[in-house]
Amino acid sequence: MNAPEPLIPLREFKNHDLVADTAKPGVRYEKRPARRPDGSVAPGLYNAWIWLDNPSQYNSYTTDMVKGVILAMRAASNARDVNCVVFTGVGDKAFCTGGNTKEYAEYYAGHPQEYRQYMRLFNDMVSAILACDKPVICRVNGMRIGGGQEIGMACDFSVAQDLARFGQAGPKHGSAPIGGATDFLPVAVGAERAMAACVLCEPFSAHEAYHMGILTDIVPALKVDGQFVANPLVETQALFDAYGRIAYGKAKTGTALDEGKALMKRGTVDLGMLDAKVEELCAKILLTFPDCTTKTIEELRKPKLEAWNRNKEDARAWLALNMMTEARAGFTAFNAGNKDDREVDFVALRQKLAAGQSWVGSLHDEIQPRGAQRD
């Protein structure tokens, strides 16, 4: 198929981009032809796709990647021929699992001034998503955890494949989810569910995320014998438990779980339906007045923006100082521990603090998992 012909501008445009080259390692920017709902190409119009391209580390964002997202969002926002933005990750394992813990542990841990500067970039990334002049769709191709959940919730729409997992990681790994989760989740799901998600850090399924109201749509991604099937590890209907609570999207247990795992092994992951659903949403946006759409999303972003702008600088300062204590310990444990033991000894930590032991000294090493290196 031949590429659509570009539109011929009727006037000479000024360039409002910050830099001539937006490319940064770990972030890809591309423009794909925009399509009408019937699938036909709209000549000269595009959807901008921004990819987190670090699949070997579950698309966790490095400092350079944060810069790349900022520049890509700005470029897409300024592009006169762009209909909307699709923000996604490479592969089928993860959209994003947050900040790159290797970089955190090996460079930022113990250096609050450095991390404060990094957090300026992170805040600018979230703000760039919230300030984009085009609707931003998060294509959730896999796990959306920690900071990945936060930048995903900054988007205007989210469409997920139903094997994806969601959640926060802050208090389990030495941080607080104040890069957006404590701002956005109460707005989207209410105070109680936000409290449980942010404090307990228990991951939840795409089906539960949809039921909570943080996803626009979900589609199956597991293909068995040539047919798409819903995530076999979760209950996918609104069932009531013994207390009368809706148990939509809860994990299966016992025999049902074993059967689900067996089905998973037989199948393959195919993101074809996810891409089709994203294209469908882009096509619906295409058939709207562009300025009216921009004004509408600006108004609907206000509850998130008000919370975000009120808290982001205080959050930045606290997160920087936390790199001297719990963040240093937590990120070291995650980076240096083995895959089955990446958390500090929380009980020992609480006991030592209750006894008056100082963070200055041996405490950091004493609470590390057995497999972690000592620094």
ABEGO torsion letter per residue (X at the ends): XBBBBBBBBABBBBBABABABABBBGBBBBBBBBBBAAGBBBBGBBBBBBBBBBAAAGGBBBAAAAAAAAAAAAAAAABAABABBBBBBBEAABABAEBBAAAAAAAABGBAAAAAAAAAAAAAAAAAAAABABBBBBBBABBBBEAAAAAAAABABBBBBAABBBEBAAAAAGBBBAAGAAAAAAAAAEAAAAAAAAAAGBBBBAAAAAAAGABABBBBABBBGGBBBBBAABBABBBBBAAGBBABGBBBBEAAAAAAAAAAAABBBBAAAAAAAAAAAAAAAAABBAAAAAAAAAAAAAAAAAAAAAAAAAAAAAAAAAAABAAAAAAAAAAABBAABABBBAAAAAAAAAAGBBABEAAAAAABBAABBBX
